[in-house]
Amino acid sequence: MTKVDRNAIKFNQVSIAVVSIAAFLAALPGLAGLLALVLAVGTARSSWGVFRAIYQRLVLPLGWLRTNAVDDEPAPHRFAQGVGAAFLAAGWIALVTGVTVVGWALVLLVAVLALVNVVFDFCAGCFVYYQLRRFGVIRRPAAQG
């Protein structure tokens, strides 16, 4: 098992919630679409993650947070972020095609689930990942050694 920085994950979740809620309150569908893109890029290539970069280059050096590395698998967290990106993208598509109630509901769902992760330490996307792995849809990562 590898180390995962729990504070980086929490920072990511708070950032997702803040941007999603800001998009809703300001009625900016483009911001929701941009967030979907940011999450998709960060999922595909974690080193390109915008919130990760802010955390590593600003938050940590300024001492606002400290790393909290724990034994954990990064794959479920990446999967969860990808699911968030997909929901935000679907929300953005709904918004730009005039299905605003569905669009904002999807955007706000992502915000709520991100906050549930922060407050209750329950990652819905991680839960889905582990269930899919349990049923053989997702294969267990190869052992590293």
Buried (B, 14 or more C-beta within 10 A) or exposed (E): EEEBBBBBBBBBBBBBBBBBBBBBEEEBBEBBBBBBBBBBBBBEEEEEBBBBEBBBEEBBEEEEBEEEEEEBBBBBBBBBBBBBBBBBBBBBBBBBEEBBEBBBBBBBBBBBBBBBBBEEEEBBBBEBBBEBBEEEEBEEEEEEE
